[in-house]
Amino acid sequence: MNWTRRGTAHVLGDNVPHDGAVMAFDIVLSRTTDPEQLIPHLFAELDPTLKDRIQPGDLIVAGRNFLSGKAHNAGLIAMKALGLSIVCESMPVRAFQGVVALALPALIECPGITAFVQNGDKIEVDFLEGTVRNVSTNEQREFAGVAPAVRGMIENGGMKGLLRDHLRRHPELAQRPT
């Protein structure tokens, strides 16, 4: 897995909820998990033009309390399918659990990141070291990198990857009872 990403920053504010901003509430309620069906609705209620500007590999930069509210994963599934990464000032624990479960690279403790990076800036993020370099301004900031335990889960493909690995090491658990 490549832990250094470079792309365009799409800057969001504080308190951006999953439901009704990152993903339309009716889509969340439909329990859709097909990325192709989710991607057209990603950020549509927050900024209808954002989905047209996002390119694979870009970075979502958000303020405090990103993905607030109920911990749904529809928006994360769409972001993962697009190869997006997240850099934010803070994120609720339940949302972070979804990020790790889906193996989505994220730096979640980056105070002042929305003042450091402007919408449309080119940035490079080293998720392991916690380094965010604003290529557009040639400035750099240091934050806490991804913890080693979280790194292992993400490198293993999230929760599904951990389960596959566990069952590979314990094949007797994968057998159906007779």
Salt bridges, closest charged atoms under 4 A:
ASP14 OD2 - ARG64 NH2 2.82
ASP19 OD1 - HIS18 ND1 2.81
ASP19 OD2 - HIS72 ND1 2.84
ASP47 OD2 - ARG53 NH2 3.22
ASP52 OD1 - LYS51 NZ 3.84
ASP58 OD2 - HIS10 NE2 2.77
GLU89 OE1 - ARG64 NH1 3.95
GLU124 OE1 - ARG6 NH1 3.78
GLU124 OE2 - ARG133 NE 3.94
GLU155 OE2 - ARG151 NE 2.93
ASP165 OD1 - ARG168 NH2 2.90
ASP165 OD2 - ARG169 NE 3.23
GLU172 OE2 - HIS170 ND1 3.64
